[in-house]
Amino acid sequence: NLLFLNLYENKICEIENLSNIPKLKALMLGKNLIEKIKNLNCLPDLEVLDLHSNRIKLIENLHTLKRLRILNLANNQITSFVELMQNKNLEELNLRKNLIVSIPNLTNNFDKIKKVNLGKNMISKIDFLLEFKKLRKLQELFIEDNPVLFLKDSYQKLVPLPIHFKDPA
């Protein structure tokens, strides 16, 4: 009946041996040595997944987590989050301190998302950030330290968005 599992800073290299805790709602695996997201399909009730500060390069194998609401993948080596378009219940997404260059086409797939942190990435085109105008429930968008902020007129185009230019400390 375990609902919350915190395995921060345990030098874990692989996500494994979770099939005996199918009712798990929150899995905290931050500050480990994980390179690949896998073996989570046995956790159908998972709502919170924290994989910050690992060695992940690719977002994969999350489509089976239909109840996932909060995802923290900050401080990894991720270049794209197009795979997350299948996770329609996401409310919070933290991709701070990665290598993201562009934003996928955010159609109705992210209609529940309220908070996105894309600070300290490599986003350089204003058009990518304008994708966030499609998200009606978006309350907070963190984009500090991205090359796009140095473009002339970028602030005027972003005005309708609930943007924070500094990371929440």
Solvent accessible surface area in square Angstrom, and as a share of the most:
residue,aa,sasa,rsa
1,N,174,0.89
2,L,80,0.40
3,L,91,0.45
4,F,111,0.46
5,L,39,0.19
6,N,83,0.42
7,L,52,0.26
8,Y,74,0.28
9,E,122,0.55
10,N,80,0.41
11,K,164,0.69
12,I,39,0.20
13,C,79,0.47
14,E,82,0.37
15,I,3,0.01
16,E,91,0.41
17,N,129,0.66
18,L,13,0.06
19,S,82,0.53
20,N,124,0.63
21,I,28,0.14
22,P,62,0.39
23,K,116,0.49
24,L,0,0.00
25,K,78,0.33
26,A,10,0.08
27,L,0,0.00
28,M,32,0.14
29,L,5,0.03
30,G,0,0.00
31,K,101,0.43
32,N,8,0.04
33,L,55,0.28
34,I,0,0.00
35,E,111,0.50
36,K,96,0.41
37,I,0,0.00
38,K,54,0.23
39,N,67,0.34
40,L,1,0.00
41,N,105,0.54
42,C,39,0.23
43,L,0,0.00
44,P,72,0.45
45,D,21,0.11
46,L,0,0.00
47,E,40,0.18
48,V,31,0.18
49,L,0,0.00
50,D,9,0.05
51,L,0,0.00
52,H,29,0.13
53,S,24,0.16
54,N,11,0.06
55,R,115,0.42
56,I,0,0.00
57,K,131,0.56
58,L,109,0.54
59,I,4,0.02
60,E,33,0.15
61,N,55,0.28
62,L,0,0.00
63,H,74,0.33
64,T,54,0.32
65,L,1,0.00
66,K,128,0.54
67,R,130,0.48
68,L,1,0.00
69,R,80,0.29
70,I,49,0.25
71,L,1,0.01
72,N,34,0.17
73,L,0,0.00
74,A,12,0.10
75,N,64,0.33
76,N,12,0.06
77,Q,68,0.30
78,I,0,0.00
79,T,77,0.45
80,S,50,0.32
81,F,0,0.00
82,V,91,0.52
83,E,44,0.20
84,L,0,0.00
85,M,20,0.09
86,Q,93,0.41
87,N,3,0.02
88,K,116,0.49
89,N,48,0.25
90,L,2,0.01
91,E,42,0.19
92,E,67,0.30
93,L,3,0.02
94,N,40,0.21
95,L,0,0.00
96,R,42,0.15
97,K,89,0.38
98,N,7,0.03
99,L,86,0.43
100,I,0,0.00
101,V,79,0.45
102,S,46,0.29
103,I,10,0.05
104,P,20,0.13
105,N,94,0.48
106,L,0,0.00
107,T,66,0.38
108,N,120,0.61
109,N,37,0.19
110,F,2,0.01
111,D,74,0.38
112,K,88,0.37
113,I,0,0.00
114,K,76,0.32
115,K,64,0.27
116,V,1,0.00
117,N,8,0.04
118,L,0,0.00
119,G,0,0.00
120,K,79,0.33
121,N,4,0.02
122,M,97,0.43
123,I,0,0.00
124,S,47,0.30
125,K,122,0.52
126,I,21,0.11
127,D,95,0.49
128,F,51,0.21
129,L,0,0.00
130,L,47,0.23
131,E,33,0.15
132,F,1,0.00
133,K,102,0.43
134,K,98,0.41
135,L,10,0.05
136,R,230,0.84
137,K,110,0.47
138,L,16,0.08
139,Q,114,0.51
140,E,56,0.25
141,L,0,0.00
142,F,6,0.03
143,I,0,0.00
144,E,10,0.05
145,D,81,0.42
146,N,1,0.01
147,P,50,0.32
148,V,0,0.00
149,L,19,0.09
150,F,171,0.71
151,L,81,0.40
152,K,181,0.77
153,D,77,0.40
154,S,2,0.01
155,Y,109,0.41
156,Q,127,0.56
157,K,101,0.43
158,L,3,0.02
159,V,111,0.64
160,P,95,0.60
161,L,17,0.08
162,P,48,0.30
163,I,27,0.13
164,H,73,0.33
165,F,80,0.34
166,K,165,0.70
167,D,47,0.24
168,P,67,0.42
169,A,152,1.18
